Amino acid sequence: MKNSTILSTLSLSFALSLSAVSQASDRQTGIAEVLRDEALLSNHAWQLVESLTTEVGPRLAGTDSDHRAVAWAKKKLESLEFDKVWLEPVTFPIWQRSHESARIISPYPQPLHITALGYSASTKGELSGEIIAFPTLAELEAASEDTIKGKIVFIDEATQRTKDGSGYGKTVIMRYKGATLTKEKGGLAVLIRSVGTDSHRLPHTGVGVLLDDPIPAAALSSPDADQLRRILARGEAVTVGIDTKVSLQAEGSSWNVIAQLDGKDTPEEIVLIGAHLDSWDLGTGAIDDGAGVAITTAVAAQIAGFTERPQRSIRLVLFANEEQGLWGAKSYAKDHETELAQHVWASESDFGAGLIHHFDANNEQLASRAEPVLAALDITVGHEPGSGGPDIGPLSEQGVTTFRLRQNGMDYFDVHHTADDTLDKIEPNNLKQNVAAWVVATWLAANPD
């Protein structure tokens, strides 16, 4: 065969291959559009989060209510069209609150609204002391031990309202480090301004640091932090009393709840999506993270019920005990260490139910395929790498590729970790838009060109 004939044959074969790839890509994009439009008409996610928050309520990790949530999730997933549903045990310390109160003793006696921070200690009756205030954590860090010893530290650093939650990222460190620094410098206890953006008299809880010998640590509601600041500004010594009772059980347990739809072509390759099933105990855990549980479960269930299977397997993981230290996520990464190379994508929904406005995939092919389908939902597309969410962090650290659907979080930290985290804060149509965006990203990630 002459060279010209060989080249012509190769060119024709290449053209036919390109045409086949194009047709396959167009077909998968078309399916993604169908799934998107179906999701916009479905109430499944709302039904799930309503059921979880009504029938279980708050789900503090390791408690009876958390165990009821695990049973609820397993039963729900087994009623859907997954190939496998199973539980994986996770162990961790169980911290619980039973009483918390505070007051200004002098110069102007009045109550303060507080909530204990996770892993903080009991006061063993009322603990009283003079307040020493610091506008920022950095100023506490720079302060001398002599100024702090024997006093109650107050860190008054406000959280800025931002669309992407970056304001929270800048101030949450005081929740983690405040108690450690206070203890190192001889302080009796620490009060922080709630890491939140609201003006309600509802303090925000959250995990502190697990110290061998912790001190009492609590968050003040924003109005109470303002009040304490005004009193301090009058120049008189301020004495505060704190009374908290908490318990710490050295070892408790829960479970990661997992469901999988096996892929038809490369079932060993896994696209993992998920959320965390536990919540704090003050509200009913609707936005954090009942919404994420509902969104990702509805997405996986919608694909499982579709007429065509994805090429890759889709694995849904409802992680245990994210709130007190990513215990379920770390356990999953360890338990599945040998198969992490087959986890081709991973992402988590853990930012409430605000509208998704941007999709990031550090992969040109996935981003370009998703862009026209997501445009109909007013979602832009980029290529920035990201962790994929808190529980995905341990997987990302071991090389698993992530994508991220970014939500509008302008009001997320108004109710985050407070008694106000309840079902009425979720807008049903926003939930549908989340599911529609997630089903597009998940389907395309599970069906590569």
C-alpha positions in Angstrom: 0.0 0.0 0.0 1.3 3.4 -1.0 2.0 6.0 1.7 -0.8 8.3 0.4 -3.3 5.4 0.7 -2.1 4.7 4.2 -2.4 8.3 5.2 -5.9 8.6 3.7 -7.0 5.4 5.6 -5.6 6.8 8.9 -7.2 10.2 8.4 -10.6 8.6 7.7 -10.2 6.4 10.8 -9.2 9.4 12.9 -12.2 11.4 11.6 -14.6 8.6 12.4 -13.1 8.2 15.9 -13.5 11.9 16.5 -17.1 11.8 15.3 -17.9 8.8 17.6 -16.3 10.7 20.6 -18.3 13.8 19.7 -21.5 11.9 19.5 -20.8 10.1 22.8 -20.0 13.4 24.5 -23.1 15.1 23.1 -25.2 12.1 24.3 -23.9 12.3 27.9 -24.4 16.1 27.8 -28.0 15.5 26.7 -28.6 13.1 29.5 -27.1 15.6 32.0 -29.6 18.1 30.7 -32.5 15.7 31.1 -31.4 14.9 34.7 -31.0 18.6 35.4 -34.6 19.3 34.3 -36.0 16.4 36.2 -34.3 17.6 39.4 -35.9 21.0 39.1 -39.3 19.3 39.2 -38.5 16.9 42.1 -39.3 17.4 45.8 -37.2 14.4 46.8 -34.5 16.5 48.6 -37.1 18.5 50.5 -38.9 15.3 51.6 -35.6 13.9 52.8 -34.5 16.9 54.9 -38.0 17.3 56.3 -38.0 13.7 57.3 -34.6 13.8 58.9 -35.1 17.0 60.9 -38.7 16.1 61.9 -38.2 12.4 62.8 -34.7 12.6 64.2 -34.0 16.3 64.9 -30.5 17.2 66.3 -27.8 14.6 65.9 -24.9 15.2 68.3 -22.3 12.6 67.4 -22.3 9.4 69.3 -25.6 10.1 71.1 -28.8 8.1 70.9 -30.2 10.7 68.4 -27.1 10.2 66.2 -27.7 6.5 66.2 -31.3 7.0 65.3 -30.1 9.1 62.3 -27.9 6.3 61.2 -30.8 3.9 61.3 -32.9 6.5 59.5 -30.3 6.9 56.7 -29.7 3.2 56.3 -33.5 2.5 55.9 -33.9 5.4 53.4 -31.0 4.2 51.3 -32.1 0.6 51.3 -35.5 1.8 50.0 -33.8 3.3 46.9 -32.3 1.6 43.9 -28.7 1.2 45.0 -26.7 -1.9 44.5 -25.2 -1.9 48.0 -25.8 -0.1 51.3 -23.6 -0.7 54.3 -22.3 0.8 57.5 -18.6 1.3 58.6 -17.9 1.9 62.3 -16.2 5.1 63.6 -15.0 5.7 67.1 -14.3 9.0 68.9 -14.8 10.7 72.3 -18.4 11.8 73.0 -18.8 15.3 74.3 -22.2 16.5 75.6 -23.5 19.7 77.3 -26.2 19.6 80.1 -26.1 23.1 81.5 -24.7 26.5 80.6 -25.3 30.0 81.9 -23.3 33.2 82.5 -23.8 36.6 84.1 -22.2 39.9 84.7 -21.7 40.1 88.5 -20.3 43.7 88.6 -20.5 46.5 87.9 -23.9 46.1 86.2 -25.4 42.7 87.1 -27.3 41.0 84.2 -27.4 37.7 82.4 -25.3 36.8 79.4 -26.3 34.3 76.7 -23.6 31.7 76.1 -23.1 28.2 74.7 -20.2 25.9 75.6 -17.7 25.0 72.9 -17.1 21.4 72.0 -14.6 19.6 74.2 -14.5 22.5 76.7 -14.6 21.7 80.5 -17.2 22.1 83.2 -16.8 24.9 85.6 -17.9 22.7 88.6 -20.3 25.4 89.9 -20.1 29.0 89.1 -16.6 30.2 88.1 -16.1 33.9 88.6 -13.3 36.2 87.5 -12.3 39.6 86.2 -12.6 40.0 82.4 -9.6 40.9 80.3 -10.6 41.7 76.7 -8.7 41.4 73.4 -10.1 42.7 70.1 -8.4 39.9 68.2 -6.8 36.5 68.7 -3.5 37.9 67.6 -3.5 40.4 70.5 -4.2 37.6 73.0 -1.3 35.7 71.5 1.0 38.7 72.0 -0.1 39.4 75.6 2.0 38.6 78.6 1.1 35.9 81.1 1.1 38.5 83.9 -1.9 40.4 82.4 -4.0 37.2 81.9 -3.2 34.9 84.9 -6.2 34.4 87.1 -8.6 36.2 84.7 -11.3 35.3 82.2 -10.3 36.1 78.7 -12.8 37.7 76.3 -11.9 37.6 72.5 -14.1 40.2 70.7 -13.3 39.5 67.0 -16.2 39.9 64.6 -16.9 37.7 61.6 -17.5 39.5 58.3 -20.4 38.5 56.0 -19.1 37.1 52.7 -20.6 35.2 49.8 -17.9 32.5 50.0 -17.6 32.1 53.7 -14.1 33.5 53.8 -15.0 35.8 56.8 -15.7 32.7 58.9 -12.4 31.2 57.8 -10.6 34.2 59.2 -12.2 34.2 62.7 -13.0 30.5 63.4 -9.3 30.1 64.5 -10.2 31.8 67.7 -12.6 29.0 68.5 -9.8 26.5 68.1 -6.9 28.4 69.7 -8.6 30.7 72.2 -8.7 28.1 75.0 -5.2 26.8 74.3 -3.7 30.3 74.5 -5.7 31.2 77.6 -4.6 28.1 79.4 -1.0 28.6 78.4 -1.1 32.1 79.9 -2.8 31.1 83.1 -6.3 32.3 82.4 -9.3 30.7 84.1 -11.7 30.4 81.1 -12.3 32.0 77.7 -15.3 33.7 76.2 -15.4 34.4 72.5 -17.7 36.5 70.4 -19.8 33.9 68.4 -18.3 33.0 65.1 -21.3 34.2 63.1 -22.8 37.1 61.2 -26.2 37.5 62.8 -27.4 40.0 65.4 -29.7 37.5 67.2 -29.3 36.6 70.9 -28.4 33.0 69.9 -24.8 32.0 70.5 -22.9 29.8 68.0 -21.3 26.6 69.2 -18.6 24.7 67.5 -15.7 22.5 68.4 -12.8 23.8 70.3 -9.5 22.0 71.0 -9.3 18.6 72.6 -6.8 19.4 75.4 -5.7 16.8 78.0 -6.9 19.1 80.7 -9.3 21.6 79.1 -10.6 24.8 80.6 -14.1 26.2 80.3 -14.7 27.8 76.9 -17.9 29.3 75.6 -19.3 31.6 72.9 -21.3 34.8 73.6 -24.1 35.8 71.3 -23.3 38.9 69.3 -25.6 41.2 71.2 -24.1 40.0 74.5 -20.6 40.5 73.2 -21.6 44.1 72.2 -23.0 44.6 75.7 -19.9 43.4 77.4 -17.7 45.6 75.2 -19.8 48.7 76.1 -19.5 48.0 79.8 -15.8 47.5 79.5 -15.5 50.8 77.6 -16.7 52.6 80.8 -13.4 51.9 82.4 -14.5 49.8 85.4 -13.3 46.3 86.2 -15.9 43.8 85.1 -16.5 40.5 86.9 -18.3 37.7 85.2 -19.6 34.4 86.4 -19.7 31.3 84.2 -21.6 28.0 85.0 -21.3 25.2 82.6 -21.7 21.4 83.0 -20.5 19.1 80.3 -19.4 15.5 80.0 -16.8 13.7 78.0 -16.9 9.9 77.4 -13.5 8.6 76.3 -14.8 6.3 73.6 -18.1 6.3 71.7 -19.2 5.3 68.3 -21.2 6.0 65.2 -21.1 4.9 61.6 -20.4 6.2 58.1 -23.5 5.3 56.1 -22.6 4.3 52.5 -24.5 3.4 49.4 -23.2 2.6 45.9 -24.5 2.4 42.4 -22.1 0.2 40.4 -20.8 1.5 37.1 -21.5 -0.5 33.9 -18.1 -0.1 32.3 -15.5 0.6 35.0 -17.2 -0.2 38.3 -13.8 -0.1 40.1 -13.6 3.7 39.4 -15.5 5.6 42.0 -17.1 9.1 42.0 -17.7 9.9 45.7 -20.3 12.4 46.8 -21.5 13.0 50.3 -22.4 15.1 53.3 -22.1 14.6 57.1 -25.0 13.1 59.0 -24.3 14.5 62.5 -25.1 18.0 63.7 -24.8 20.1 66.8 -27.4 19.8 69.4 -28.9 23.4 69.6 -31.0 23.3 66.5 -32.3 20.5 64.3 -29.3 20.5 61.9 -31.3 21.5 58.9 -28.7 23.6 57.0 -25.7 22.0 58.7 -25.9 19.4 57.2 -29.3 18.1 56.7 -29.4 20.0 53.4 -26.3 18.4 52.2 -27.5 14.9 53.2 -30.7 15.6 51.2 -29.0 17.1 48.2 -26.4 14.3 47.6 -28.9 11.5 48.5 -31.4 12.9 46.1 -28.7 13.1 43.4 -27.4 9.6 43.9 -31.0 8.2 44.0 -32.0 10.1 40.8 -29.1 8.5 38.9 -29.8 5.1 40.5 -33.3 5.3 39.2 -32.4 6.5 35.7 -32.8 4.2 32.7 -29.1 4.1 32.0 -26.3 3.3 34.4 -23.2 5.5 34.6 -19.9 4.2 33.3 -18.2 4.6 36.7 -19.6 3.7 40.2 -21.2 6.5 42.2 -20.7 6.2 45.9 -22.7 8.2 48.5 -21.1 8.6 51.9 -22.9 10.2 54.8 -20.0 10.8 57.1 -20.1 10.4 60.9 -19.0 13.1 63.3 -17.7 15.9 61.1 -18.6 18.6 63.6 -16.2 17.5 66.3 -13.1 16.8 64.2 -13.8 15.0 60.9 -13.7 11.6 62.6 -15.8 9.8 60.0 -13.8 11.4 57.1 -10.5 10.3 58.6 -11.8 6.9 59.3 -13.1 6.5 55.7 -9.7 7.6 54.3 -7.9 5.1 56.5 -10.3 2.2 55.9 -10.2 2.7 52.1 -6.5 3.6 51.8 -5.8 0.8 49.3 -8.6 1.8 46.9 -8.1 5.6 47.0 -6.3 5.4 43.6 -9.7 4.3 42.2 -11.5 7.3 43.6 -11.4 9.5 40.5 -13.6 12.4 41.9 -14.9 13.4 45.3 -17.0 16.3 46.6 -19.3 17.1 49.6 -22.3 19.4 50.1 -21.8 21.1 53.4 -22.7 24.8 53.1 -26.5 24.8 53.5 -29.0 25.2 50.7 -28.0 28.6 49.2 -28.1 28.9 45.4 -25.1 27.5 43.7 -23.4 30.2 41.6 -20.1 28.6 40.5 -18.6 25.2 39.6 -14.9 24.5 40.0 -13.2 21.5 38.5 -9.5 21.4 38.2 -10.0 19.5 34.9 -10.5 21.1 31.5 -12.6 18.3 30.1 -15.1 18.1 33.0 -15.4 21.9 33.3 -16.0 22.4 29.6 -18.6 19.7 29.4 -20.5 21.0 32.4 -20.4 24.7 31.4 -23.3 24.8 28.9 -25.5 22.5 31.0 -24.9 24.6 34.2 -25.3 27.9 32.4 -29.1 27.3 32.4 -28.9 27.4 36.2 -27.0 30.7 36.2 -23.8 28.9 37.3 -20.4 29.9 36.0 -17.5 27.5 35.6 -13.9 27.7 36.6 -10.8 25.5 37.1 -9.7 26.4 40.6 -8.6 23.4 42.7 -10.4 23.0 46.0 -10.7 20.6 48.9 -14.2 19.5 47.8 -15.5 20.1 51.4 -14.4 19.4 54.9 -14.9 15.7 54.9 -13.2 15.4 51.5 -10.1 17.0 52.9 -8.5 13.7 54.1 -9.1 12.2 50.6 -7.7 15.3 48.8 -4.6 15.1 51.0 -4.0 11.6 49.6 -4.4 12.7 46.0 -8.1 12.2 45.2 -9.2 14.8 42.6 -12.1 17.1 43.8 -14.7 19.3 42.3 -16.6 22.0 44.1 -20.1 23.5 43.7 -20.0 26.9 45.3 -23.1 28.2 47.1 -24.1 31.7 48.1 -23.3 31.8 51.8 -24.2 35.4 52.6 -26.6 34.3 55.3 -25.3 30.9 56.1 -23.4 32.0 59.2 -26.5 33.8 60.6 -27.8 30.4 61.8 -24.8 28.1 61.6 -24.3 26.1 64.8 -27.2 27.9 66.6 -30.7 27.0 67.8 -31.9 28.8 64.7 -30.6 26.0 62.4 -34.1 24.7 61.6 -36.0 23.5 58.5 -37.7 26.9 57.9 -34.3 28.3 56.9 -34.3 26.2 53.8 -35.9 27.5 50.6 -37.3 24.5 48.7 -36.6 26.0 45.2 -33.0 26.7 46.2 -32.7 23.1 47.2 -34.0 22.0 43.8 -31.4 24.1 42.1 -28.7 22.5 44.2 -29.8 19.0 43.2 -30.0 20.0 39.6 -26.4 21.3 39.6 -25.1 18.3 41.6 -26.7 15.8 39.3 -25.1 17.4 36.3 -21.6 17.4 37.8 -21.9 13.9 39.2 -23.3 12.4 36.0 -20.6 14.0 33.8 -17.8 13.0 36.3 -19.1 9.4 36.2 -19.3 9.4 32.4 -16.0 10.6 30.9 -15.5 11.1 27.2 
